[in-house]
Amino acid sequence: MECICRQKRVRLSYEKKCARLRSQGADGAESFAIKRTKAAISDHRIKLNISLASVNALSQRVVVVHDEPAARGAHPNPSHNP
């Protein structure tokens, strides 16, 4: 859950930086400011990709763990007696 919350914060910050870059382009900002914003966006994109990979890996692991009892022929609830 923490990973998803962190991803949401990074994504929101990324979107704000993208909006800032569009604004800077429209306002004719200094090139150093635009470069700094582009670098921040690149950093956020890397963090987003890492977060997405972490969430995907965790999701795949949950599926595997969930499916293990079924693969062995056991019921997921050990107290279940047919």
N, C-alpha and C positions, 0 to 999 in steps of 0.2 A: 504494500500500500504506500509505503514511504517513497518507493521508486516512482510510482504514478504521480504522487503529489509533486515530487521534484521535477518530473517531466513537465507537468502543467505549468509550474513556475518558470521553467526555462522557455517553454513555448510562448508564454505571455510576454516575457522579456524579449524574445526573438521578434515577435510581432511588433512590439513597440519600437525596436531598433529599425525594423524594415520601414515602419511608418516615418520614423525620423529621417531615414535615408531618402525616402521619397520627398519629404518636406525640404531637406537640404538641397536636393537636386532642383526642386521648383524654385527655391529661394536664391539659388546661385551661391551656395555656401563655399567657403574656402576649401581647397582641395585636401588639405591636411585633415580637416574635420570629416570630410567624406571618407577618406582613407581610414580614419580611426573608426568610424561607424561600420564600414565594410569589414574591418578586422573583427569588431565585436560581433557582427552577424555571423561571420565564419566560425568564430569560437562557439557561439550559441548553436550553430548547425551541428558542429561536432558533438557537443553535449547532448543535443536531441538524438542524434544517431546512436550514441552510446546508451542513452536511456531506453530508446526503442528496442535495441538489441537485448538489453537486460530484461525488459518486460517480456519480450518474445521468448527468451530462454526460460524465464520463470514459468510462463504459460505452458510451454512445451513440457517442462518438468512436472507441472501439476497434472497435465493430461496423462503422462506416463505413469505417475504414481497412482492416479485414479483408476487407470486401466489395468494395473498389475493384478489385483485380486481377480478380476474377470478373466484375465489370461490364464490364471492358474485354476480356473473353475470354481473359485471360492466366492462366496457372497461377500460384498463389501462390508456388510454388517455381521461381525462374527457371532452375534447372539441370535442370528436368524437360523431357525431350524425348520426346514421344510417338512 
